[in-house]
């Protein structure tokens, strides 16, 4: 972790997510051989806070860039760091196919239900009734469809070795989310396949609420719609053979 002042808005959870990544890279002795692929949005500033090599990818294309990095340098630990507007919208094809191929990479997906950097527009994860700059009356299911649950989708794909959803709204949930992130990293280091961890996060600025109210919104509104827990967890020999999920996948 780089010792510098944050530029993120008060109450933003990106700083917590950055710290979790940095701690795990150090704890797992991965820092010296890590290459990160960030994308467009608030997530792009990851390289300002971590002392690792990083590549800035076009909007949504971080999984494609990470695929190239990992295949060219299989000795490296490669991860992407992406927001929901990035990963679940313009980058939907890239994340789906990288996961299905079982690329040996790890993905940190920060879901705050809104496009943060570009002005607070509706994202694929925006909740029903949530007001944004592009749906000022609130998201309507009949008009814009239902919010996309990415962890549930990713868990169904054949190349995925680990998939879980955590939250950054409380100390208890942050500790659990870090354990999930470790497992997503281990899916790569053990050669098992694709590792994915979703983090429910707040965006007080674009939600137009206080940081305290943003945490409460995650607890009261986001977690009921986006249940926390492990959605897929595999054990294997790290070969390119069959990746079959054990029975009983789903949220806790």
BELURNOR-V343067 format. One record per helix or strand of 2 or more residues. SS is the DSSP state (H for helix, E for strand). FROM is the first residue (numbers start at 1). LEN is the number of residues. If there is no record, write none. Layout:
# BELURNOR-V343067
SS:FROM:LEN / SS:FROM:LEN
This chain:
# BELURNOR-V343067
H:14:14 / H:31:3 / E:34:5 / H:42:7 / E:53:4 / H:62:11 / E:77:7 / H:84:7 / H:92:10 / E:106:6 / H:141:4 / H:150:5 / E:160:8 / H:171:19 / E:194:7 / H:204:4 / H:211:15 / E:229:5
